[in-house]
């Protein structure tokens, strides 16, 4: 008789759902002042930096 293995493997519907946003990872070096400001932002650091860059692009 063959034993069934119930450990591990793929489960339908498991895992984090795709957000639909295509993102890239980048490393940068910040001054101590900028690092402190970024720490104070909380969890939305990427969105904050995105807004700053997009505002700079619009300003030209």
Secondary structure, 3 states (H helix, E strand, C coil): CCCCCCCCCCCCCCCCCCCCCCCCCCCCCCCHHHHHHHHHHCCCHHHHHHHHHHHHHHHC
